[in-house]
């Protein structure tokens, strides 16, 4: 072409047209998934692949793991190694969760102590009395298992209930006036 000749304008490429080259995702997926020529093994072909005894997985997770292992063409030994690795992560997660719960319960106990100061043992005693009176052992067990028995709102609520029932009054009412009793009245009751 000479300088005087102008090139024919080229059509702009259609950016929405499908690419002739495979996408990076498709290429990566093909690379990760081995091309099998033999049939994939049955997940039941992993009879000796088991999670450690101290780790439990959700129902069906082990079968799903075995199915994926079969699709990937893993040997039993490879599948067991992966399952053991996952078990380590499960244990670490459970330990982290337990530490978080312990820390949270300790923080609640400190907040309750700060709220009541020197009267904390009395407030806790009233709260325990109210919880026993209205919820029984099931409530106490729940409060202890969850750590909520240390939460300042729970302690305050049950402490106020404990005060109400120990004062022998209706909520919002006035306590009954103390009555002097003779020894005989205390022993035998008041008779007319």
C-alpha positions in Angstrom: 0.0 0.0 0.0 1.2 3.4 -0.8 0.7 6.5 1.3 -2.1 7.8 -1.0 -4.1 4.6 -0.7 -6.2 4.3 2.4 -6.8 1.1 4.1 -10.4 -0.2 4.1 -11.9 0.3 7.5 -12.1 -2.9 9.5 -15.2 -3.8 11.3 -15.0 -3.4 15.1 -14.9 -6.7 16.9 -18.1 -7.8 18.5 -17.3 -7.8 22.3 -20.4 -9.8 23.1 -19.6 -12.6 20.6 -18.5 -15.9 22.2 -14.7 -16.3 22.3 -13.1 -18.9 20.3 -10.7 -19.6 23.1 -11.8 -21.4 26.3 -12.2 -19.3 29.3 -9.6 -19.4 32.1 -12.2 -21.0 34.4 -12.9 -23.8 31.9 -9.2 -24.4 31.4 -8.5 -24.5 35.2 -11.5 -26.9 35.7 -10.2 -29.2 33.0 -6.7 -29.1 34.5 -8.0 -30.0 38.0 -10.3 -32.8 36.8 -8.3 -35.6 35.4 -9.6 -37.0 32.1 -10.6 -40.5 32.9 -10.9 -43.3 30.4 -11.9 -45.9 32.9 -15.2 -45.8 34.7 -15.2 -43.9 38.0 -15.0 -46.1 41.0 -18.1 -46.6 43.1 -18.1 -44.7 46.4 -18.7 -48.0 48.2 -15.2 -48.9 47.0 -13.8 -47.0 50.0 -14.8 -49.4 52.8 -11.7 -48.6 54.9 -12.1 -44.7 54.7 -13.5 -43.6 58.0 -13.3 -40.4 60.1 -11.4 -40.6 63.4 -13.5 -41.7 66.3 -13.3 -38.3 68.1 -14.7 -36.4 65.1 -18.3 -36.5 63.7 -19.5 -35.2 60.5 -23.0 -34.2 59.5 -25.2 -37.1 58.3 -24.4 -37.9 54.7 -21.2 -35.9 54.6 -19.0 -39.0 54.6 -20.9 -40.6 51.6 -20.7 -37.3 49.8 -16.9 -37.2 50.5 -16.5 -40.8 49.2 -18.5 -39.9 46.0 -16.3 -36.9 45.3 -13.2 -39.0 46.0 -14.5 -41.5 43.5 -15.1 -38.8 40.9 -11.6 -37.5 41.4 -10.2 -41.0 41.1 -8.5 -41.0 44.5 -7.1 -44.1 46.0 -8.4 -45.2 49.4 -5.1 -44.0 51.0 -5.4 -40.5 49.3 -9.1 -40.2 50.4 -8.2 -41.2 54.0 -5.4 -38.6 54.1 -7.8 -35.9 53.0 -10.4 -37.0 55.5 -7.8 -36.9 58.3 -6.9 -33.4 57.2 -10.5 -32.3 57.4 -10.8 -33.9 60.8 -7.9 -31.7 62.0 -9.8 -28.6 60.8 -13.0 -29.9 62.5 -11.2 -30.4 65.8 -9.5 -26.9 65.6 -12.9 -25.3 64.9 -14.5 -27.1 67.9 -11.6 -26.0 70.1 -11.9 -22.4 68.9 -15.6 -22.4 69.5 -15.2 -23.8 73.1 -12.6 -21.1 73.8 -14.9 -18.4 72.5 -17.7 -19.6 74.7 -15.5 -19.8 77.8 -14.2 -16.2 77.1 -17.8 -14.9 76.6 -19.0 -16.6 79.8 -16.1 -15.2 81.8 -16.8 -11.7 80.4 -20.5 -12.0 81.5 -19.4 -13.1 85.0 -17.1 -10.0 85.2 -19.9 -7.7 84.0 -22.2 -9.2 86.6 -19.6 -8.8 89.4 -19.1 -5.1 88.3 -22.9 -4.5 88.3 -23.4 -5.8 91.9 -20.0 -5.3 93.5 -20.0 -6.6 97.1 -23.7 -7.6 96.8 -23.0 -10.0 94.0 -23.2 -13.2 96.1 -26.6 -12.1 97.5 -27.9 -11.2 94.1 -26.7 -14.6 92.7 -28.3 -16.4 95.6 -31.7 -14.7 95.0 -31.4 -15.4 91.3 -30.7 -19.1 92.0 -33.7 -19.3 94.4 -36.0 -17.7 91.7 -34.7 -20.0 89.0 -35.3 -23.0 91.1 -38.7 -21.9 92.2 -40.0 -21.2 88.7 -37.9 -23.2 86.3 -36.6 -26.1 88.4 -33.6 -28.3 87.6 -34.2 -28.1 83.9 -33.8 -24.3 83.9 -30.7 -24.5 86.1 -29.2 -27.1 83.7 -29.9 -24.9 80.7 -28.4 -21.8 82.3 -25.3 -23.7 83.3 -24.9 -25.4 79.9 -25.2 -22.2 77.9 -23.4 -20.0 80.4 -26.4 -17.7 80.5 -26.5 -18.1 84.2 -23.6 -15.6 84.3 -25.2 -13.1 82.0 -25.9 -9.8 83.9 -29.4 -9.5 82.4 -30.3 -13.0 83.5 -28.9 -12.6 87.0 -30.6 -9.2 87.4 -33.9 -10.5 86.2 -33.9 -13.6 88.4 -32.5 -11.6 91.3 -35.4 -9.2 91.1 -37.8 -12.2 91.0 -36.0 -13.7 93.9 -36.5 -10.5 95.9 -40.2 -10.4 95.1 -40.8 -13.9 96.2 -38.7 -13.6 99.4 -40.5 -10.4 100.4 -43.8 -12.2 100.4 -45.4 -9.5 98.2 -47.0 -9.3 94.8 -44.8 -7.5 92.2 -45.1 -3.8 92.7 -46.8 -4.2 96.1 -45.5 -3.5 99.6 -43.9 -6.1 101.8 -46.1 -7.5 104.5 -45.5 -5.9 107.9 -43.6 -8.1 110.3 -45.9 -9.4 113.1 -44.6 -10.3 116.5 -45.6 -13.8 117.6 -45.5 -15.3 120.9 -43.5 -18.5 121.4 -46.8 -20.5 121.5 -48.1 -18.9 118.3 -44.8 -19.6 116.5 -44.9 -23.2 117.8 -48.6 -24.0 117.5 -50.0 -21.3 115.2 -52.5 -18.6 116.2 -55.8 -19.9 117.6 -58.9 -17.9 118.4 
